[in-house]
């Protein structure tokens, strides 16, 4: 199998799997709740504090600002809904987001609209970037919260988060960035961007699914989605210490290999795109003219039925995607590509290739071979559906 869908999820690093197994064995040998005051509880509290400190060092924030969650989606929901409900100035009701945010974040924004928020959605430019000028102009006078993802999950395009964050700081507006697809692929620093809130998820950088984190900067109040005293009152529930440690470990390892692996994946992605452009007529790369994370390529096979092409690749043992994994099963075209100005037909003709640790140049010829066989059929299928 050729797995080129690393933006959906990454495999757990073997060394992390071994460490996680040991942590779970430790929990069996010494059961304890990190909130308990007895010896076993203090032992697990120390380990939780250690994991929190490691994540804080990796992201450039303070340990008390790290709130562990069960996923990136929960981190986004806590950031958006929690910060809106916890805002000091209740008169401010506007929430400004980009139209290319992850579906989970957009769902949270839709919830805010039902709570009385005035939601402003800013589209992307044709190159896949959101204009910082348009984003800042949308803030107006009554904005309470602004959210712009660090890197888009479908196109890989890096967004102008630092510029928008700076404008929000100057206006007293809370700024959140979804860094789920950026952490582990590019350098992510809360201090550098100066965001109030930042979300990550371990399974996007070779950690386990089921653990994420939200950075909540000092002075920012978020109302918990689940009430409780844990995580400084921001998220109730007994903390999952082995998984928090695994997130910290995965984040540190990904940062340590960032430059070397980033260069390798960027070279592989660029070679793949060159081969696609030279081998097949009617191919377009979305976001190729602006900075992207090194592993992601969104490719439009003009005039083809993307779903048919995806299924054909799957039957040949090649795993790619037509968009966000959270939107799988939907016949709707990618909201990201529509926000960039593509037509529904163009969006339906696009696939996402996202590379990772086991991706290699040796896999490219097989992918090209299958595409050469299946692309004419996918284009014929699209023509048949259009008539």
C-alpha positions as CSV (number, residue, x, y, z in Angstrom):
1,X,0.0,0.0,0.0
2,X,1.1,3.6,-0.8
3,X,-0.2,5.8,1.9
4,X,-0.3,9.5,0.8
5,X,-2.9,10.8,3.2
6,X,-0.8,12.0,6.1
7,X,-2.9,15.2,6.6
8,X,-5.8,12.9,7.6
9,X,-3.7,11.1,10.1
10,X,-0.1,9.9,10.6
11,X,1.0,6.5,11.8
12,X,2.2,6.3,15.4
13,X,6.0,6.4,15.6
14,X,7.2,2.9,16.6
15,X,9.3,4.3,19.5
16,X,6.2,6.2,20.7
17,X,4.1,3.1,20.6
18,X,6.7,1.4,22.8
19,X,6.8,4.3,25.2
20,X,3.0,4.5,25.3
21,X,2.7,0.8,26.1
22,X,5.1,1.3,29.0
23,X,3.1,4.3,30.3
24,X,-0.1,2.2,30.2
25,X,1.7,-0.6,32.0
26,X,2.8,2.0,34.6
27,X,-0.8,3.0,35.0
28,X,-1.8,-0.6,35.6
29,X,1.0,-1.1,38.1
30,X,0.3,2.2,39.9
31,X,-3.2,3.4,39.3
32,X,-3.8,7.0,40.2
33,X,-5.7,10.1,39.4
34,X,-3.5,13.1,38.8
35,X,-6.0,15.2,40.9
36,X,-5.7,12.9,44.0
37,X,-3.5,14.1,46.9
38,X,-2.0,10.7,47.8
39,X,1.3,9.4,46.7
40,X,0.0,7.7,43.5
41,X,-1.9,10.8,42.5
42,X,1.1,13.0,43.1
43,X,3.2,10.7,40.9
44,X,0.8,11.0,38.0
45,X,0.4,14.8,38.6
46,X,4.2,15.1,38.3
47,X,4.2,13.3,35.0
48,X,1.3,15.4,33.7
49,X,3.1,18.5,34.8
50,X,6.2,17.3,33.0
51,X,4.3,16.7,29.7
52,X,2.7,20.1,30.0
53,X,6.1,21.8,30.5
54,X,7.6,19.9,27.4
55,X,4.7,21.0,25.2
56,X,5.1,24.6,26.5
57,X,8.8,24.6,25.6
58,X,8.1,23.3,22.2
59,X,5.4,25.9,21.4
60,X,7.1,28.9,23.2
61,X,4.5,29.5,25.9
62,X,4.2,28.9,29.7
63,X,3.2,25.5,31.1
64,X,0.1,27.0,32.8
65,X,-1.1,28.1,29.3
66,X,-1.3,24.6,27.9
67,X,-4.7,22.9,28.2
68,X,-4.8,19.2,27.1
69,X,-7.9,18.2,25.1
70,X,-9.1,15.0,23.4
71,X,-8.5,16.3,19.9
72,X,-7.8,19.3,17.7
73,X,-11.5,19.6,17.0
74,X,-12.2,20.0,20.7
75,X,-9.3,22.4,21.1
76,X,-10.9,24.5,18.3
77,X,-14.3,24.3,19.9
78,X,-12.9,25.3,23.3
79,X,-11.0,28.2,21.7
80,X,-13.9,29.6,19.7
81,X,-17.0,28.9,21.8
82,X,-15.1,29.2,25.1
83,X,-13.4,32.4,24.3
84,X,-16.6,34.0,22.9
85,X,-18.6,33.1,26.0
86,X,-15.8,34.1,28.3
87,X,-15.1,37.5,26.7
88,X,-15.1,40.4,29.1
89,X,-16.8,42.9,26.7
90,X,-20.2,41.3,26.1
91,X,-21.1,44.1,23.8
92,X,-18.7,42.8,21.2
93,X,-20.5,40.2,19.2
94,X,-18.6,39.9,15.9
95,X,-16.6,36.8,15.1
96,X,-14.3,36.9,12.0
97,X,-13.1,33.7,10.5
98,X,-11.8,32.6,7.1
99,X,-13.9,30.5,4.9
100,X,-11.1,27.9,4.6
101,X,-11.1,26.9,8.2
102,X,-11.4,23.2,9.1
103,X,-15.0,21.9,9.0
104,X,-14.9,21.3,12.8
105,X,-14.0,25.0,13.4
106,X,-16.6,26.2,11.0
107,X,-19.2,24.1,12.9
108,X,-18.2,25.7,16.1
109,X,-18.6,29.1,14.5
110,X,-22.1,28.1,13.3
111,X,-22.9,27.4,17.0
112,X,-21.7,30.8,17.9
113,X,-24.2,32.3,15.4
114,X,-27.0,30.5,17.1
115,X,-25.8,32.1,20.4
116,X,-26.1,35.6,18.9
117,X,-22.7,36.1,17.4
118,X,-22.4,38.2,14.2
119,X,-20.2,35.9,12.1
120,X,-18.2,37.3,9.2
121,X,-16.5,34.8,6.9
122,X,-13.6,36.0,4.7
123,X,-12.9,34.1,1.5
124,X,-9.5,33.1,0.3
125,X,-7.8,34.5,-2.8
126,X,-7.3,32.3,-5.9
127,X,-3.8,31.4,-4.7
128,X,-5.2,29.9,-1.5
129,X,-4.1,32.6,0.9
130,X,-6.5,34.7,2.8
131,X,-5.7,38.4,2.3
132,X,-4.6,39.9,5.6
133,X,-6.0,43.3,4.5
134,X,-9.5,41.7,3.9
135,X,-9.3,39.9,7.2
136,X,-8.3,43.0,9.2
137,X,-10.9,45.1,7.4
138,X,-13.6,42.6,8.4
139,X,-12.7,43.2,12.1
140,X,-14.5,46.5,12.1
141,X,-15.3,48.1,15.4
142,X,-17.2,45.3,17.2
143,X,-15.1,42.2,16.8
144,X,-14.6,40.0,19.8
145,X,-12.8,37.1,18.2
146,X,-10.9,36.3,15.1
147,X,-9.7,32.9,13.8
148,X,-7.3,32.1,11.0
149,X,-5.7,28.7,10.5
150,X,-1.9,28.5,10.3
151,X,-1.8,26.1,7.4
152,X,-4.7,24.8,5.3
153,X,-5.3,21.1,5.5
154,X,-6.3,20.7,1.9
155,X,-3.9,23.0,0.0
156,X,-1.1,23.2,2.5
157,X,-1.0,27.0,2.0
158,X,0.4,29.0,4.9
159,X,-1.7,31.8,6.1
160,X,-0.6,35.3,7.3
161,X,-1.3,34.6,10.9
162,X,1.4,36.9,12.4
163,X,0.0,39.9,10.6
164,X,-3.6,39.3,11.5
165,X,-2.6,38.4,15.1
166,X,-0.8,41.7,15.4
167,X,-3.7,43.7,14.2
168,X,-6.0,41.9,16.6
169,X,-3.7,42.6,19.5
170,X,-3.7,46.3,18.6
171,X,-7.5,46.4,18.6
172,X,-8.0,44.4,21.8
173,X,-9.5,41.4,19.8
174,X,-8.8,37.8,20.7
175,X,-7.0,35.9,18.0
176,X,-7.1,32.1,17.6
177,X,-5.1,30.0,15.1
178,X,-5.7,26.4,14.3
179,X,-2.1,25.1,14.0
180,X,-3.2,21.4,13.7
181,X,-1.7,21.1,10.2
182,X,1.3,23.3,10.8
183,X,2.8,21.8,14.0
184,X,5.4,19.3,13.2
185,X,5.6,20.5,9.5
186,X,6.8,24.1,10.0
187,X,8.2,26.0,13.0
188,X,5.3,27.0,15.3
189,X,5.9,29.6,18.0
190,X,3.2,31.2,20.1
191,X,5.6,34.0,21.0
192,X,6.5,34.7,17.4
193,X,2.8,34.9,16.2
194,X,1.6,36.2,19.6
195,X,-1.8,34.5,19.3
196,X,-4.1,34.4,22.3
197,X,-5.2,30.8,21.5
198,X,-3.6,28.0,19.5
199,X,-4.7,24.5,18.7
200,X,-2.7,21.3,17.9
201,X,-3.5,17.6,17.6
202,X,-1.0,14.7,18.2
203,X,-2.1,12.4,15.4
204,X,-1.0,14.9,12.8
205,X,2.6,14.6,13.9
206,X,3.0,10.9,14.5
207,X,1.4,10.8,18.0
208,X,-1.8,9.0,19.0
209,X,-5.3,10.0,18.0
210,X,-7.3,11.1,21.0
211,X,-5.1,13.8,22.4
212,X,-4.7,17.5,21.5
213,X,-3.9,20.7,23.2
214,X,-5.1,24.3,23.3
215,X,-2.7,27.1,24.3
216,X,-4.7,29.7,26.3
217,X,-2.5,32.7,26.9
218,X,-2.4,34.3,30.3
219,X,-5.2,36.7,30.9
220,X,-7.6,35.0,28.4
221,X,-10.7,33.6,29.9
222,X,-12.4,30.6,28.2
223,X,-15.7,29.1,29.4
224,X,-15.3,25.3,29.6
225,X,-17.2,23.0,27.3
226,X,-17.1,20.4,30.1
227,X,-17.2,22.0,33.6
228,X,-14.7,20.7,36.1
229,X,-11.6,21.8,38.0
230,X,-9.1,20.0,35.8
231,X,-6.9,21.9,33.4
232,X,-7.1,25.1,35.5
233,X,-10.9,25.0,35.2
234,X,-10.9,25.1,31.4
235,X,-11.7,21.4,30.8
236,X,-13.3,19.0,33.2
237,X,-12.4,15.3,33.3
238,X,-9.6,13.0,34.5
239,X,-6.5,13.8,32.4
240,X,-5.1,11.1,30.1
241,X,-1.5,11.3,31.3
242,X,0.0,8.6,29.0
243,X,-1.4,10.3,26.0
244,X,-0.3,13.8,27.2
245,X,3.2,12.4,27.4
246,X,2.9,10.9,24.0
247,X,1.8,14.2,22.5
248,X,4.8,15.9,24.1
249,X,7.2,13.2,22.8
250,X,5.8,13.3,19.3
251,X,5.9,17.1,19.2
252,X,9.5,17.2,20.3
253,X,10.6,14.5,17.9
254,X,8.9,16.2,15.0
255,X,10.5,19.5,15.8
256,X,13.9,17.9,16.1
257,X,13.6,16.5,12.5
258,X,11.8,19.6,11.1
259,X,14.5,21.0,8.8
260,X,15.8,17.7,7.4
261,X,12.4,16.1,6.9
262,X,10.9,19.3,5.6
263,X,13.5,19.6,2.9
264,X,13.1,15.9,2.0
265,X,9.3,16.1,1.7
266,X,9.4,19.4,-0.2
267,X,11.7,18.0,-2.7
268,X,9.5,14.9,-3.1
269,X,6.4,17.0,-3.4
270,X,8.0,19.2,-6.0
271,X,9.2,16.2,-8.0
272,X,5.7,14.7,-7.9
273,X,4.2,18.0,-9.2
274,X,6.7,18.3,-12.0
275,X,6.0,14.7,-13.1
276,X,2.2,15.3,-13.0
277,X,2.5,18.5,-15.0
278,X,4.8,17.0,-17.6
279,X,3.0,13.6,-17.9
280,X,-0.7,14.7,-18.1
281,X,-2.5,17.5,-19.9
282,X,-4.9,19.6,-18.0
283,X,-3.3,19.5,-14.5
284,X,-3.2,22.4,-12.1
285,X,-1.6,22.7,-8.7
286,X,-3.5,24.8,-6.2
287,X,-1.5,27.2,-4.1
288,X,1.8,26.5,-5.9
289,X,2.7,30.2,-6.1
290,X,2.6,30.9,-2.4
291,X,4.3,29.3,0.7
292,X,3.0,25.9,1.7
293,X,3.8,23.2,4.2
294,X,6.3,20.9,2.6
295,X,4.3,17.8,2.3
296,X,1.0,18.8,0.7
297,X,-0.1,19.1,-2.9
298,X,-3.7,19.9,-4.0
299,X,-4.0,18.9,-7.7
300,X,-6.8,19.6,-10.1
301,X,-7.2,17.0,-12.9
302,X,-9.2,19.3,-15.1
303,X,-12.4,17.7,-16.5
304,X,-12.1,14.5,-14.4
305,X,-14.4,13.0,-11.8
306,X,-12.2,13.3,-8.7
307,X,-14.3,10.7,-6.7
308,X,-13.9,8.1,-9.5
309,X,-10.2,8.8,-9.6
310,X,-9.9,8.5,-5.8
311,X,-11.7,5.2,-5.8
312,X,-9.5,3.9,-8.7
313,X,-6.4,4.8,-6.8
314,X,-7.7,3.2,-3.7
315,X,-8.4,-0.1,-5.6
316,X,-4.8,0.0,-6.7
317,X,-3.6,0.3,-3.1
318,X,-2.9,4.1,-3.2
319,X,-4.5,6.2,-0.4
320,X,-5.1,9.9,-1.2
321,X,-7.9,12.3,-0.4
322,X,-10.4,14.6,-2.0
323,X,-10.4,17.0,1.0
324,X,-10.7,17.0,4.8
325,X,-11.1,13.6,6.3
326,X,-13.9,15.0,8.6
327,X,-15.9,15.8,5.4
328,X,-15.5,12.3,3.9
329,X,-18.7,10.8,2.7
330,X,-20.1,14.1,1.6
331,X,-20.8,14.7,-2.1
332,X,-20.4,18.4,-1.6
333,X,-17.4,20.0,-3.3
334,X,-14.5,21.2,-1.1
335,X,-15.5,24.4,0.7
336,X,-11.8,25.4,0.7
337,X,-11.6,25.3,-3.1
338,X,-14.9,27.0,-3.5
339,X,-13.7,29.8,-1.2
340,X,-10.7,30.2,-3.5
341,X,-13.1,30.9,-6.4
342,X,-13.2,27.5,-8.1
343,X,-16.4,26.2,-9.5
344,X,-18.0,23.0,-8.0
345,X,-16.9,21.1,-11.1
346,X,-13.3,22.2,-10.6
347,X,-13.4,21.4,-6.9
348,X,-14.8,17.9,-7.7
349,X,-11.9,17.3,-10.0
350,X,-9.2,17.9,-7.3
351,X,-7.3,15.4,-5.1
352,X,-5.0,16.0,-2.2
353,X,-1.7,14.2,-1.9
354,X,-0.1,14.6,1.5
355,X,3.3,12.9,2.1
356,X,5.0,11.7,5.2
357,X,7.7,9.6,6.8
358,X,7.2,6.5,4.6
359,X,6.8,8.4,1.4
360,X,9.6,8.1,-1.2
361,X,10.5,8.8,-4.8
362,X,10.3,5.1,-5.5
363,X,6.5,5.3,-5.0
364,X,6.0,8.0,-7.6
365,X,6.2,5.8,-10.8
366,X,3.5,3.6,-9.5
367,X,1.2,6.5,-8.8
368,X,1.8,7.9,-12.2
369,X,1.2,4.5,-13.8
370,X,-2.2,4.2,-12.1
371,X,-3.1,7.8,-13.0
372,X,-2.2,7.2,-16.7
373,X,-4.6,4.3,-16.7
374,X,-7.4,5.8,-14.8
375,X,-7.4,9.5,-15.6
376,X,-9.0,9.1,-19.1
377,X,-11.7,7.0,-17.5
378,X,-12.3,9.6,-14.8
379,X,-12.6,12.3,-17.5
380,X,-15.0,10.1,-19.5
381,X,-17.1,9.6,-16.3
382,X,-17.2,13.3,-15.7
383,X,-18.4,14.0,-19.3
384,X,-21.1,11.3,-18.9
385,X,-22.4,12.8,-15.7
386,X,-22.5,16.2,-17.4
387,X,-24.7,15.0,-20.3
